[in-house]
């Protein structure tokens, strides 16, 4: 995988991140444009080194080093030499794209002040190592990322995620001023924008996909004075991260293998063969599966139509039916206890809302109408309530509302995301936001009639990667490169290993059949990517 290409100021070189021929670790490399030969390797740290950015004089390259716990900004000479650390981000973060101001004084980057606060674009002074905030996203939004200085240094183009998977390009004057929205696509994904050399246009990658393995990302161009985005012709799908110098453009083109939903014998299986076998195979992502109460059907989210929609199939993955055609990012589906309806979330405009659909009628019914994100619904055991997570009070908490629609009531006070009611009712198990983000964290429980919240599992578990059963909780994590399924027993409080494998892709979304005979989980295939050069780009 090559990623994050950046032209040198003279247009002769490209800096990029690469995990090398051995696919072992990302480092920073430099290669001459239009010439064969091996690239020059600049870094050799065991951490992930990504997102390179050239200094205006071409003598240095800034990059981001990500250890999994700490994200830092470093500088290295562009021909090789000793690295020096500039800044360590305050909150745990994924790698942040960098942009160096044309006058050489500032590095723009994105950072969260805290886990649940929106990310902002900051300027890091190369003289004092002090930072100043540049953008001011509204509280409750996902925030701002991927900054790019205009060639004259007077503006920064960036991506603002106003709600989960709702992204657009914005402009911010430098050093201060009011940010202006530039596109109105409400895209699931937007890459870092790139200015053309004459400053007349901005080129960016965008699409409906949320996940990296989605094949619905394309390049667009739009006049810097405003207008309607137009596709960049002759590029194809999965083109991202454009960088432009003169009449040349380089971009990253991603290649993905087959996405698979795997099935494996579950916790109640008495035999010995626990090998996982593909259940559902597609070139587009399928995930978030949920069995119907009788175990005869499976609901899941899929991008196979080009948009994230809700689908169903039978338990053997035949008789596939597309239930929704909202052409928005829809997912996190759960069957009602009587098997007659499915609750899911979708993003009709700038916020995620809760819907239900009757598979026989096929008409989605919207239950929430809030200027906030309402996500990951699930049902009470009696079918009277729908639990969901909402940030309408400024932080994600668990709420519940009548399953036929109506006023919602707040359940948790100390944070909550993705909740499942106990089989016997009366107790709600849920996930609190963790150290890295709100969708991963430890598991807690609370009595629904009131009482103290109690810690159940002090592990960072991802939303959707745990399943509740009467006897305990099954959850999946990664231990190094190994994917594991573990079981927390309610009776003994002990944790036991159920399954362990070293997959080629990333596994996620753990589901158990109602009779306990099957596990289902999804796989994102390992990605490959190439850097592509476009000559005579106009």
C-alpha positions in Angstrom: 0.0 0.0 0.0 1.3 3.4 -1.0 -0.6 6.3 0.4 -0.6 10.1 1.0 1.4 11.2 -2.0 2.7 14.8 -2.0 4.6 16.7 -4.8 7.8 18.4 -3.9 7.8 22.2 -4.4 9.7 21.8 -7.7 7.4 19.0 -8.9 10.2 16.5 -9.4 9.7 14.2 -6.4 6.8 12.5 -4.6 6.8 11.8 -0.9 4.5 9.0 0.3 3.8 6.5 3.0 4.5 2.8 2.1 4.3 -0.4 4.0 7.1 -1.8 1.9 7.5 -5.1 -0.1 7.0 -7.1 3.1 3.7 -5.3 4.0 5.1 -5.0 7.5 5.1 -1.4 8.5 4.5 2.1 7.0 7.4 4.4 6.6 8.1 7.6 4.6 9.6 7.3 1.1 10.6 9.6 -1.7 10.6 8.8 -5.4 11.5 10.7 -8.5 8.5 11.3 -10.8 8.7 9.5 -14.1 11.8 7.5 -13.3 12.2 3.9 -12.5 14.3 2.7 -9.6 13.8 2.1 -5.9 12.4 4.9 -3.8 14.5 6.5 -1.0 13.5 5.3 2.4 13.5 8.2 5.0 12.2 6.5 8.2 12.6 3.1 9.8 10.6 3.3 13.0 8.4 0.4 14.2 5.5 2.8 14.5 3.3 3.9 11.6 4.8 6.8 9.7 2.3 8.5 7.3 1.0 11.7 5.8 4.2 13.3 4.6 4.3 17.1 3.7 7.2 19.0 2.1 8.6 22.3 3.4 8.3 25.1 0.9 12.0 25.0 0.2 12.0 21.3 -0.3 14.6 20.6 2.3 12.5 18.9 4.9 9.5 16.6 5.1 7.0 16.7 8.0 5.1 13.5 8.8 2.9 11.9 11.4 4.0 9.0 13.6 1.2 6.8 15.1 2.1 4.2 17.7 -1.5 3.2 18.6 -1.4 5.2 21.8 0.4 8.4 20.8 0.2 10.5 17.6 3.1 12.9 17.0 4.4 15.2 14.3 8.0 14.8 13.2 10.4 16.4 10.6 13.1 14.6 8.6 15.5 16.0 6.0 14.1 15.2 2.5 17.4 13.4 1.5 17.6 11.5 4.7 19.0 12.2 8.2 18.1 12.6 11.8 14.4 13.0 12.7 13.2 15.6 15.2 9.9 15.6 17.1 7.8 18.8 16.8 4.6 18.1 18.6 2.6 15.4 20.4 -1.2 15.4 19.9 -3.2 15.8 23.1 -5.9 13.2 22.7 -5.4 9.7 21.2 -5.9 10.1 17.5 -5.6 8.4 14.1 -2.9 9.9 11.8 -3.6 13.5 10.7 -2.9 15.0 7.3 -0.5 17.9 7.3 -0.2 21.1 5.2 2.8 23.5 5.3 2.0 27.1 4.8 3.7 28.7 1.7 5.6 31.1 3.9 7.1 28.2 5.8 5.9 29.4 9.2 3.0 27.1 10.0 2.0 23.4 9.8 -1.8 22.9 9.7 -3.1 19.6 11.3 -6.3 18.3 13.0 -6.6 17.4 16.6 -9.2 16.6 19.2 -8.9 18.3 22.6 -10.7 15.4 24.2 -12.3 12.1 23.0 -15.8 13.4 22.6 -14.9 16.9 21.5 -14.9 17.7 17.8 -11.6 17.8 16.0 -10.3 21.2 14.9 -7.7 22.5 12.5 -4.8 23.9 14.4 -1.7 25.8 13.2 1.6 24.7 14.7 4.2 27.5 14.7 7.6 26.2 13.4 9.3 29.0 15.4 7.7 28.6 18.9 6.2 25.1 18.7 3.0 26.7 20.0 -0.4 25.9 18.5 -3.4 28.1 17.7 -6.9 26.9 16.7 -7.9 27.9 13.2 -11.4 26.4 12.8 -14.3 26.3 15.3 -16.7 23.4 14.5 -20.0 23.3 16.5 -20.1 21.1 19.7 -21.7 17.8 19.0 -20.2 17.5 15.5 -17.4 15.1 14.4 -15.3 18.1 13.5 -12.6 19.2 11.0 -9.7 17.4 9.3 -7.5 17.1 6.3 -6.4 20.8 5.9 -4.8 22.1 2.7 -3.3 25.6 2.3 -4.2 27.5 -0.8 -1.1 28.3 -3.0 -1.2 31.9 -1.8 -1.6 30.9 1.8 -4.7 33.0 2.4 -7.2 30.1 2.8 -7.2 26.6 4.1 -9.6 24.0 2.5 -10.6 21.3 4.8 -13.2 18.6 5.4 -15.9 19.1 8.0 -17.9 16.1 9.3 -21.0 17.7 10.7 -22.4 14.3 11.7 -21.2 10.8 11.5 -20.5 10.0 7.8 -21.8 13.4 6.6 -18.8 15.3 5.1 -18.2 18.3 2.9 -15.4 20.6 1.9 -15.2 24.0 3.7 -12.9 27.0 3.4 -11.3 28.9 6.3 -9.6 32.3 5.9 -6.1 32.6 7.4 -5.3 33.7 10.1 -8.9 34.1 11.2 -12.4 34.5 9.9 -15.7 32.7 9.3 -15.5 29.2 7.7 -17.6 28.8 4.6 -19.2 25.6 3.3 -18.0 24.8 -0.2 -19.8 21.6 -1.2 -23.2 20.3 -0.3 -22.9 16.6 -1.1 -23.3 15.3 2.5 -20.8 12.6 1.5 -20.0 9.5 3.5 -16.3 10.1 2.7 -14.2 13.0 1.5 -10.5 13.0 1.1 -8.1 15.9 1.5 -8.8 18.6 -1.1 -6.1 19.7 -3.6 -5.9 23.1 -5.2 -5.0 23.4 -8.9 -1.9 25.4 -9.6 -3.9 28.4 -10.9 -6.0 28.4 -7.7 -9.2 28.3 -9.9 -10.4 24.8 -8.9 -10.3 22.4 -6.0 -10.1 18.6 -6.6 -11.3 16.1 -4.0 -12.3 12.5 -3.6 -15.8 11.8 -2.3 -18.5 9.1 -2.2 -21.2 7.4 -0.3 -18.9 4.9 1.4 -17.9 5.2 5.1 -15.4 2.3 5.2 -12.1 2.1 3.6 -13.1 -1.0 1.6 -16.0 0.7 -0.2 -15.7 1.0 -3.9 -17.8 4.1 -4.4 -15.2 6.8 -4.1 -14.4 9.0 -7.1 -12.6 12.3 -7.9 -14.5 15.5 -8.4 -13.5 19.1 -9.3 -15.3 22.3 -8.5 -14.5 26.0 -9.2 -12.9 27.8 -6.2 -15.4 30.6 -6.8 -18.2 28.1 -6.2 -20.3 26.0 -8.5 -21.5 22.4 -9.1 -18.9 19.6 -8.6 -18.0 17.6 -11.8 -16.5 14.2 -12.0 -12.9 13.9 -13.1 -13.1 11.8 -16.2 -10.9 8.8 -17.0 -9.9 8.0 -13.4 -12.2 5.2 -12.3 -13.3 4.2 -8.8 -11.3 4.2 -5.6 -9.3 7.3 -6.6 -8.3 9.3 -3.5 -5.7 11.7 -2.0 -5.0 13.9 -5.1 -2.0 16.1 -5.2 -1.4 18.6 -8.0 1.7 20.3 -9.4 1.4 22.3 -12.7 -0.3 20.1 -15.2 0.4 16.9 -13.3 -1.7 15.1 -10.8 -0.9 12.1 -8.7 -3.5 10.2 -6.7 -3.9 7.0 -4.8 -5.9 4.2 -6.4 -7.1 1.6 -4.0 -7.7 -2.1 -4.9 -9.8 -4.4 -2.8 -10.5 -8.1 -2.8 -13.7 -9.9 -1.9 -15.6 -8.9 1.2 -16.8 -11.9 3.1 -19.2 -12.6 5.9 -18.0 -15.6 7.7 -19.9 -18.3 9.6 -18.5 -20.5 12.3 -20.0 -22.9 14.8 -21.2 -21.0 17.9 -21.0 -21.3 21.6 -23.7 -24.1 21.9 -22.1 -26.3 19.3 -21.0 -29.6 20.8 -18.8 -30.8 17.9 -15.1 -30.2 17.3 -14.9 -28.4 14.0 -14.9 -24.6 14.6 -13.4 -23.6 11.3 -14.9 -20.5 9.8 -16.3 -20.7 6.3 -17.6 -17.9 4.0 -21.3 -17.4 4.2 -21.8 -14.3 2.0 -19.2 -13.0 -0.5 -19.3 -9.7 -2.3 -17.0 -7.1 -3.9 -18.8 -4.5 -1.7 -18.9 -4.4 2.0 -21.5 -6.4 4.0 -21.7 -6.1 7.8 -23.7 -5.6 10.9 -25.7 -8.8 10.5 -28.6 -9.7 12.9 -30.6 -12.9 13.0 -34.3 -12.8 13.0 -35.8 -14.2 16.3 -36.7 -17.5 14.6 -33.2 -17.8 13.1 -34.5 -18.1 9.6 -33.4 -14.8 8.2 -30.5 -12.4 8.5 -30.6 -8.6 8.1 -27.5 -6.8 7.3 -26.1 -3.5 5.9 -24.5 -3.6 2.5 -22.9 -1.3 -0.1 -23.5 -3.8 -3.0 -26.1 -1.4 -4.6 -23.5 1.4 -4.6 -25.1 2.9 -1.4 -25.3 1.7 2.1 -28.7 0.0 2.4 -30.5 -2.6 4.5 -30.7 -6.1 3.0 -32.1 -9.5 4.1 -31.3 -13.1 3.2 -32.2 -16.5 4.5 -30.0 -18.2 7.0 -28.0 -19.9 4.2 -27.4 -16.5 2.5 -29.7 -17.1 -0.4 -32.9 -15.1 -1.4 -31.2 -11.7 -1.0 -33.6 -8.8 -0.9 -32.7 -5.1 -0.8 -35.2 -3.5 1.8 -34.3 0.1 1.6 -33.5 2.5 -1.2 -32.7 5.7 0.8 -29.3 6.2 -1.1 -27.8 7.3 2.2 -25.6 5.6 4.7 -27.9 3.1 6.5 -26.9 0.4 8.9 -26.9 -1.1 12.4 -30.1 -3.1 11.9 -31.9 -5.1 14.6 -35.0 -7.3 14.4 -37.9 -6.7 16.7 -38.7 -9.5 19.2 -41.7 -10.6 17.1 -39.7 -10.6 13.9 -42.1 -8.2 12.1 -39.9 -5.1 12.0 -36.3 -4.0 11.7 -34.8 -0.9 13.4 -31.9 0.8 11.8 -30.1 4.1 11.5 -29.7 6.2 8.4 -28.5 9.7 7.5 -31.2 11.5 5.5 -29.5 14.9 5.7 -26.9 16.1 8.1 -27.7 13.9 11.1 -28.3 10.2 11.7 -31.9 9.2 12.6 -33.7 6.1 13.8 -36.0 4.2 11.4 -38.1 1.0 11.4 -39.2 -1.0 8.4 -41.6 -3.9 7.9 -39.8 -6.3 5.6 -43.2 -7.3 4.1 -44.3 -3.8 3.3 -40.8 -2.3 2.5 -41.6 1.3 3.6 -39.1 2.9 6.1 -40.7 4.9 8.9 -38.6 7.6 10.5 -39.0 7.8 14.3 -36.6 10.6 15.3 -36.4 14.2 14.1 -33.6 15.8 16.0 -30.7 18.1 15.1 -28.3 15.6 16.5 -27.0 12.1 15.8 -29.3 9.2 16.8 -27.6 5.9 16.2 -27.3 2.2 16.8 -30.9 1.2 17.7 -31.9 -2.0 19.5 -35.2 -3.4 21.0 -36.4 -4.0 24.5 -37.3 -7.7 25.1 -41.0 -7.0 25.1 -40.8 -4.9 21.9 -42.3 -1.8 23.5 -39.1 0.3 23.4 -36.2 1.1 21.1 -32.9 2.0 22.7 -30.4 4.2 20.8 -27.5 6.5 21.3 -27.8 10.2 20.9 -25.6 13.2 21.4 -28.5 15.6 21.7 -27.2 16.8 25.1 -23.7 17.3 23.9 -22.3 13.8 24.6 -23.4 10.4 23.5 -25.9 8.9 26.0 -28.3 6.0 25.8 -31.9 7.0 25.3 -35.1 5.0 24.8 -38.3 5.8 23.0 -41.6 3.9 22.3 -41.2 1.6 19.4 -44.2 3.2 17.6 -42.6 6.6 18.0 -42.9 9.3 20.6 -40.9 11.2 23.2 -37.5 9.8 24.1 -36.2 9.5 27.7 -32.5 9.6 28.7 -31.3 6.3 30.3 -27.6 6.9 31.1 -25.8 9.9 32.5 -22.2 9.0 32.3 -22.0 8.3 28.6 -23.2 5.4 26.5 -23.1 4.0 23.0 -24.7 0.8 21.7 -27.0 -0.8 24.3 -28.6 -4.3 24.5 -31.3 -5.2 27.1 -30.7 -8.4 29.2 -32.6 -11.5 28.2 -34.7 -11.4 31.4 -35.3 -7.7 31.0 -34.7 -5.1 33.7 -31.0 -4.5 33.0 -29.3 -2.7 30.2 -25.8 -3.6 29.0 -24.0 -0.8 27.1 -20.8 0.5 26.0 -19.2 3.7 27.3 -16.9 5.9 25.2 -13.3 4.8 25.7 -9.9 6.5 25.5 -9.7 6.4 21.7 -13.2 7.2 20.5 -16.9 7.1 21.5 -17.6 3.9 19.6 -15.0 1.8 21.4 -14.9 1.3 25.2 -15.6 -0.8 28.3 -18.9 -2.5 28.9 -21.3 -1.4 31.7 -24.7 -2.2 33.0 -27.5 -0.4 34.8 -30.9 -1.3 36.2 -33.7 0.2 34.1 -35.7 1.2 37.2 -32.7 3.2 38.4 -29.5 2.6 40.3 -25.7 2.8 40.0 -23.9 2.0 36.8 -21.7 -1.0 37.2 -18.6 -1.9 35.2 -18.9 -5.3 33.5 -15.9 -5.6 31.2 -12.8 -3.3 31.5 -11.7 -3.8 27.9 -11.9 -1.5 24.9 -14.5 -3.3 22.8 -15.7 -1.9 19.5 -19.4 -1.2 18.9 -21.0 -4.2 17.3 -18.1 -6.5 18.3 -19.9 -7.9 21.3 -23.0 -10.1 21.7 -25.1 -10.7 24.8 -26.3 -14.2 25.8 -28.1 -15.3 29.0 -25.0 -16.9 30.3 -22.6 -14.0 29.5 -21.0 -11.8 26.9 -19.1 -12.9 23.8 -16.8 -10.2 22.4 -14.0 -10.0 19.7 -10.8 -8.1 19.9 -7.3 -8.0 18.3 -4.3 -9.2 20.3 -1.5 -8.0 18.1 -2.2 -9.5 14.7 -4.6 -12.2 16.0 -8.3 -11.9 16.0 -9.9 -13.5 19.1 -13.4 -14.2 20.4 -13.6 -14.4 24.2 -16.4 -15.1 26.6 -17.1 -13.4 29.9 -19.2 -15.7 32.2 -21.8 -14.0 34.3 -21.7 -16.9 36.8 -17.9 -17.0 37.4 -16.8 -13.6 36.2 -14.0 -15.3 34.4 -12.9 -14.8 30.7 -12.2 -17.8 28.4 -10.9 -17.9 24.9 -13.3 -19.3 22.3 -11.6 -18.7 19.0 -8.3 -17.4 17.7 -7.0 -16.7 14.2 -4.6 -14.5 12.3 -6.8 -13.3 9.3 -5.6 -11.7 6.2 -8.1 -8.9 6.5 -9.9 -7.0 9.3 -12.7 -8.9 11.1 -15.6 -7.1 12.7 -19.3 -7.2 13.7 -19.8 -10.3 15.8 -23.3 -11.9 15.8 -24.7 -15.1 17.4 -27.7 -17.1 16.1 -30.7 -17.3 18.5 -30.1 -21.0 19.1 -26.4 -20.3 19.8 -25.2 -22.7 17.0 -23.5 -20.1 14.9 -21.2 -17.1 15.0 -21.2 -14.6 12.2 -18.5 -12.0 11.6 -17.5 -9.8 8.6 -14.2 -9.3 7.0 -12.7 -6.3 5.2 -10.2 -7.7 2.7 -6.6 -6.4 2.8 -6.3 -3.3 0.7 -3.6 -2.6 -1.9 -3.0 0.8 -3.5 -0.9 2.3 -6.2 0.2 5.9 -6.9 -1.1 6.9 -10.3 0.3 9.8 -12.4 -1.9 11.9 -14.7 0.0 14.0 -17.3 -1.5 17.1 -18.9 -4.1 17.4 -16.2 -6.4 20.4 -17.0 
